[in-house]
Amino acid sequence: MKSNKFAEKELGGHLIGEIPMEKINTQGGSISLGHPFGATGGRLVTTASNRLVRGEGQYSLITACADGGLAHSCILERYPQK
């Protein structure tokens, strides 16, 4: 995204910045995880919850598209263990 060559070819010469790679989901989204499409919400919440516990994170943002231009989102919060 911060490549001049990419910007010239794909973005009309406008650099758009850099994506912080530590914020990218490297474990796959709903379709790549291999489950029925109707289970997207449950699968995303389960995966995000497990990642919060394993990675000792505090928040997780989940988003998914739906039919007809609709979408949903959810923020999960992990409370500290006592």
MARBAFI-663634 format. One record per residue (C-alpha): residue in one letter; x, y, z. Coordinates in pm, whole numbers, plus 32768, in hexadecimal, padded with zeros to 4 digits. Layout:
! MARBAFI-663634
+------+------+------+------+
| code |   xx |   yy |   zz |
+------+------+------+------+
|    A |    X |    Y |    Z |
...
+------+------+------+------+
***
This chain:
! MARBAFI-663634
+------+------+------+------+
| code |   xx |   yy |   zz |
+------+------+------+------+
|    M | 8000 | 8000 | 8000 |
|    K | 8121 | 80EE | 8032 |
|    S | 81CC | 807E | 7EEF |
|    N | 81EF | 818F | 7DE9 |
|    K | 81DC | 8089 | 7CD5 |
|    F | 8096 | 7FF9 | 7D61 |
|    A | 8005 | 8157 | 7D8F |
|    E | 8055 | 81B9 | 7C28 |
|    K | 7FC1 | 807C | 7B96 |
|    E | 7E90 | 8042 | 7C74 |
|    L | 7E3C | 8188 | 7D27 |
|    G | 7E7B | 829A | 7C29 |
|    G | 7FBF | 82FF | 7CD5 |
|    H | 7F28 | 833B | 7E2D |
|    L | 7FDA | 8292 | 7F50 |
|    I | 7EE1 | 8224 | 8059 |
|    G | 7FCA | 81C9 | 8175 |
|    E | 8034 | 808F | 8225 |
|    I | 7F5D | 7F84 | 82C9 |
|    P | 7FDD | 7F1D | 8422 |
|    M | 801A | 7DA9 | 83EB |
|    E | 7FE7 | 7D55 | 855B |
|    K | 7E77 | 7DB2 | 852B |
|    I | 7E3E | 7CC7 | 8404 |
|    N | 7D7C | 7B84 | 843C |
|    T | 7E77 | 7A79 | 83E1 |
|    Q | 7D97 | 7955 | 8447 |
|    G | 7C95 | 7979 | 8332 |
|    G | 7B34 | 79FC | 8316 |
|    S | 79E2 | 7950 | 8311 |
|    I | 79FB | 78A5 | 81BF |
|    S | 7B67 | 783C | 81D9 |
|    L | 7B27 | 778C | 8326 |
|    G | 7A46 | 768F | 8276 |
|    H | 78EE | 7694 | 8317 |
|    P | 7786 | 76B9 | 829D |
|    F | 773B | 7820 | 8239 |
|    G | 7615 | 782E | 832B |
|    A | 7707 | 77FF | 844E |
|    T | 77D8 | 7933 | 8401 |
|    G | 777B | 79F6 | 853A |
|    G | 77B4 | 78D7 | 862B |
|    R | 78F9 | 7876 | 8584 |
|    L | 7983 | 79DA | 8589 |
|    V | 7923 | 7A13 | 86F6 |
|    T | 79BD | 78C6 | 875E |
|    T | 7AFF | 7907 | 869E |
|    A | 7B1F | 7A6C | 8721 |
|    S | 7ADC | 79FC | 8888 |
|    N | 7BE5 | 78EC | 8875 |
|    R | 7CE1 | 79E0 | 87E2 |
|    L | 7C9F | 7AD6 | 88FE |
|    V | 7CE8 | 79C9 | 8A00 |
|    R | 7E1D | 793C | 8950 |
|    G | 7EAB | 7A8F | 88F3 |
|    E | 7E4E | 7B34 | 8A3B |
|    G | 7D9C | 7C4B | 897E |
|    Q | 7C8C | 7D29 | 8A0C |
|    Y | 7BB0 | 7D7E | 88E1 |
|    S | 7B4E | 7CD9 | 879C |
|    L | 7A8B | 7D76 | 867E |
|    I | 79BC | 7C8A | 85A7 |
|    T | 7917 | 7CF4 | 8461 |
|    A | 7866 | 7C34 | 834E |
|    C | 77A4 | 7C8E | 8218 |
|    A | 7644 | 7C16 | 81D2 |
|    D | 7558 | 7C04 | 80AB |
|    G | 74D4 | 7D43 | 800D |
|    G | 75EC | 7E29 | 8081 |
|    L | 75AD | 7DE8 | 81F3 |
|    A | 76B7 | 7D9F | 82F6 |
|    H | 76E3 | 7D67 | 8468 |
|    S | 77F6 | 7DA3 | 8561 |
|    C | 7844 | 7D4A | 86C8 |
|    I | 794A | 7DB1 | 87C6 |
|    L | 79B2 | 7CA9 | 88C2 |
|    E | 7A62 | 7D02 | 8A06 |
|    R | 7B2E | 7C0D | 8AD3 |
|    Y | 7B2B | 7C52 | 8C45 |
|    P | 7C70 | 7C19 | 8D08 |
|    Q | 7C8C | 7ACC | 8DBF |
|    K | 7C9D | 7AED | 8F39 |
+------+------+------+------+
***
